[in-house]
Amino acid sequence: MKTGVDDARAAMRTIFPETPLQLNEHLSRRYGADIWLKREDLSPVRSYKIRGAFNFLRKAITTGASDKTFVCASAGNHAQGFAFVCRHFEVQGVVFMPVTTPQQKIDKTRIFGGEFITIKLVGDIFDQCYAAARAHVEEIGGMMVPPFDDLDIIEGQATVAAEIETQLPDGVHPDMVILPVGGGGLASGVTGYLKNLVAKDGFLFTEPTGAPSLKTSLEAGSPITLSKVDNFVDGAAVARIGTLNFEALKGFSSEQVLLVPENAICVTMTDMLNVEGVVLEPAGGLSITALLLLPPEKIAGKTIVCVVSGGNFDFERLPDVKERAMRYAGLKKYFILRLPQRPGALRDFLNLLGPDDDIARFEYLKKSARNFGSILIGIETTAPENFAGLYERFEAAGLGYEDITENEILANLII
């Protein structure tokens, strides 16, 4: 494997320089370890996906496919990497995207591909879009460029590991390499390349809690298609691990897959933006968020490499990310209050709030009740323990309330 990866890495320098491997002082001090970040968010398309697409097209063109039309189906990083590479090789490419794709992603893909790319918007969901792309390939005799389930794609993604190996200082060997997992192309390539440098139990895979395709498949012993996927971490929200990728990863234990809550990733995104000025997409925050979740004794004194997979973040999502981060950190909660319909009832409630409690949302849910009214209220505070005192005051006042912060059904309906 190494020879092919090293050849791919050398060829890749014609299109972009190595992404840096940086010792992050902020995270290293926080966790008492040497935390290295492999910054794939600093590639030309702000993700590692350009690597697999480059290697696939490079090999296809070498074997005489330059006259073919290349096709991909993607609403995200794979589309942008594919478009960039089509322009580099001056070959024609068609990108199929769901109709629901944000305009920002469509525009970026068009900019990267220029006149070498045609974008087709088909279907409301990815499965419909992918089916249309496959049909188009058959119709025109084109060539499909898959996002992860392909040996040339895996080989291209493995160049991340080849760079890590040479970028680490002499004599430094990682105790742990933390990898994000979606379809498994990156994880397959990196583990295969670094197997002689990193102990097998030194690899940790991270998946969003709402899309545990690798963990579920390892537990079952074969690839499993998830019946439901949370798309918040869109760069890693994959319902089924790739077949080739599972073959490469099936020797690892399901215990080596850490499921990362989506709201915890938001804590990492806001922290890295505010402290380091680093813009991460949700999938790009997976590996760093693992540090927040692991027992301190598993991290302290270790040399750890976190692969930061991407930074394509739409800032229109920032309010939602901040909201989720505060909820995970215990700094914001939502309540349904049952207040008596009498003069002074609202003033009495306000007097229960502490000096650091702030009302972030207030909305009557039912105004026609004769004796009591229902109110949705969001409260922000400066420390999680402040809510313990607030609960005590609610109880002492005989206030009817329900904390709905973690009630997924109610929260999705009314927050």
KAPECOR-V220601 format. One record per pair of residues at least 12 apart in sequence whose ideal C-beta (glycine too) atoms are under 6 Angstrom apart, sorted by the first residue. I is the first residue (numbers start at 1). J is the second residue. D is the distance in Angstrom with one decimal. If there is no record, write none. Layout:
# KAPECOR-V220601
{{I,J,D} {I,J,D}}
This chain:
# KAPECOR-V220601
{{1,192,5.3} {4,155,5.2} {5,155,5.7} {5,158,4.5} {5,159,5.9} {5,162,5.3} {5,193,5.6} {8,55,4.7} {8,155,5.6} {8,156,5.6} {8,159,5.4} {9,159,4.3} {9,162,4.7} {11,58,5.8} {12,54,5.9} {12,159,5.9} {15,88,5.3} {16,44,4.9} {18,163,5.0} {19,39,5.1} {19,40,5.5} {19,42,5.1} {19,43,5.5} {20,39,5.1} {21,36,5.6} {21,38,5.2} {21,164,5.8} {21,167,3.9} {22,37,5.1} {23,36,5.5} {24,37,5.1} {26,275,5.6} {26,276,5.9} {31,291,5.6} {31,299,4.8} {32,300,4.5} {33,299,5.0} {33,302,4.8} {33,304,5.7} {34,303,4.6} {35,304,5.4} {36,305,4.7} {37,306,5.5} {37,308,5.3} {38,164,5.8} {38,307,4.7} {39,308,5.5} {40,308,5.7} {40,309,5.3} {41,284,5.6} {41,308,5.4} {41,310,5.6} {41,311,3.0} {45,80,4.4} {45,81,5.0} {45,84,5.2} {46,310,5.9} {46,311,4.6} {46,312,4.9} {47,77,3.9} {47,310,3.5} {48,160,5.8} {48,309,5.7} {49,77,4.2} {49,78,4.9} {49,81,3.7} {50,81,3.7} {50,84,5.8} {51,156,4.3} {51,157,5.4} {51,159,5.3} {52,153,3.7} {52,156,3.8} {52,157,4.9} {52,185,5.9} {53,81,4.3} {53,82,4.6} {53,85,4.6} {54,85,4.9} {54,156,6.0} {55,152,5.3} {55,155,5.5} {55,156,3.0} {56,145,5.4} {56,152,4.5} {56,153,5.6} {57,85,5.2} {57,89,5.5} {59,152,5.2} {61,89,6.0} {65,143,5.9} {66,91,6.0} {68,142,5.7} {68,143,4.8} {69,92,4.8} {69,140,5.8} {69,142,4.2} {70,93,4.6} {70,143,5.3} {70,145,5.4} {71,94,4.8} {71,133,5.4} {71,136,5.9} {71,137,5.1} {71,142,4.9} {71,144,5.4} {72,95,5.7} {72,145,4.6} {73,96,4.4} {73,129,5.2} {73,130,4.3} {73,133,3.8} {75,97,5.1} {75,98,5.6} {75,101,4.4} {76,234,6.0} {76,235,6.0} {77,235,6.0} {77,310,5.5} {77,312,6.0} {78,147,4.3} {79,95,4.9} {79,109,4.8} {80,108,5.8} {80,109,5.3} {80,112,5.4} {82,145,5.8} {83,109,4.9} {83,112,4.1} {83,113,3.2} {83,117,4.8} {84,112,4.3} {86,113,5.5} {86,116,4.6} {86,117,5.9} {87,113,5.4} {87,114,5.1} {87,116,4.9} {92,116,6.0} {93,117,5.2} {94,118,4.8} {95,109,5.8} {95,119,5.0} {96,120,5.1} {96,122,5.7} {96,129,5.0} {96,132,5.6} {96,133,4.0} {97,121,5.5} {98,123,5.3} {98,126,5.8} {98,129,4.6} {99,121,4.8} {99,124,5.9} {100,124,5.8} {104,314,5.4} {147,183,5.9} {148,183,3.3} {148,184,5.8} {148,185,3.3} {148,242,4.8} {149,242,3.2} {149,243,5.8} {149,244,5.4} {153,185,5.3} {154,185,5.4} {154,188,4.8} {154,189,4.7} {157,185,4.8} {157,186,4.6} {157,189,3.9} {158,189,3.0} {158,193,4.6} {160,190,5.8} {161,190,4.2} {161,193,3.7} {161,194,4.8} {174,198,5.5} {174,303,5.3} {174,305,4.7} {175,202,6.0} {175,302,4.1} {175,303,5.1} {176,202,5.2} {176,204,5.9} {176,302,6.0} {176,304,4.6} {177,198,5.4} {177,203,5.5} {177,305,4.8} {178,204,4.8} {178,287,4.1} {178,290,5.1} {178,306,4.7} {179,205,5.5} {179,307,5.3} {180,206,5.4} {180,236,5.7} {180,283,5.6} {180,286,3.9} {180,287,5.5} {180,309,4.8} {181,205,4.9} {181,207,5.1} {181,214,4.9} {182,236,3.7} {182,238,4.5} {183,238,4.8} {183,242,4.8} {184,241,4.8} {184,242,5.0} {184,245,2.9} {187,205,5.8} {188,245,4.5} {188,248,3.9} {191,203,5.5} {204,256,5.9} {205,256,5.9} {205,257,4.6} {206,258,5.2} {206,260,5.2} {206,286,4.3} {206,287,5.6} {206,290,5.0} {207,259,5.8} {208,233,4.0} {208,236,5.7} {208,260,5.9} {208,262,5.7} {209,259,4.6} {209,261,5.0} {210,230,2.4} {211,229,4.8} {211,237,4.5} {212,259,5.5} {213,226,5.8} {213,238,5.3} {213,240,5.8} {213,241,4.6} {214,241,5.2} {214,257,5.4} {215,254,5.3} {215,257,3.9} {217,241,5.1} {217,246,5.7} {218,254,3.9} {219,254,4.7} {223,240,5.9} {223,241,5.4} {223,246,4.8} {225,239,5.6} {225,240,4.4} {226,239,4.5} {232,262,4.6} {233,282,4.1} {233,283,5.3} {235,281,5.7} {235,283,3.0} {235,310,5.7} {236,283,4.3} {258,290,5.4} {260,286,5.6} {260,289,5.0} {263,324,4.3} {263,327,5.8} {263,328,3.7} {264,289,5.2} {264,328,5.3} {265,282,5.2} {265,285,4.5} {265,289,5.0} {266,321,4.6} {266,324,3.9} {266,325,3.9} {267,325,4.6} {267,328,5.5} {267,329,5.9} {268,285,4.2} {268,288,5.0} {268,289,4.4} {269,285,5.0} {269,321,5.4} {270,322,6.0} {270,325,4.7} {279,311,4.9} {279,313,5.4} {280,311,5.5} {281,310,4.9} {281,311,5.8} {281,312,5.0} {281,313,4.6} {283,309,5.4} {283,310,5.8} {284,308,5.2} {284,309,5.1} {284,310,4.4} {284,311,5.4} {287,306,3.9} {287,307,5.5} {288,306,5.3} {327,405,5.9} {330,384,3.2} {331,381,5.9} {332,380,4.8} {333,379,5.8} {333,403,6.0} {333,405,4.5} {334,378,5.0} {334,404,5.2} {334,405,5.1} {334,415,5.7} {335,377,5.2} {335,401,5.1} {335,403,5.7} {336,374,6.0} {336,402,4.7} {336,404,5.9} {337,375,4.5} {337,377,5.8} {337,401,5.2} {338,372,5.1} {338,400,3.4} {339,373,5.5} {339,375,5.9} {340,372,5.7} {341,371,5.9} {341,373,5.4} {352,393,4.5} {354,386,5.6} {356,381,5.3} {356,382,4.3} {356,386,5.8} {357,379,5.6} {357,381,5.0} {358,380,4.8} {360,378,4.2} {360,380,4.8} {361,378,3.5} {362,377,5.5} {363,376,4.5} {376,414,6.0}}
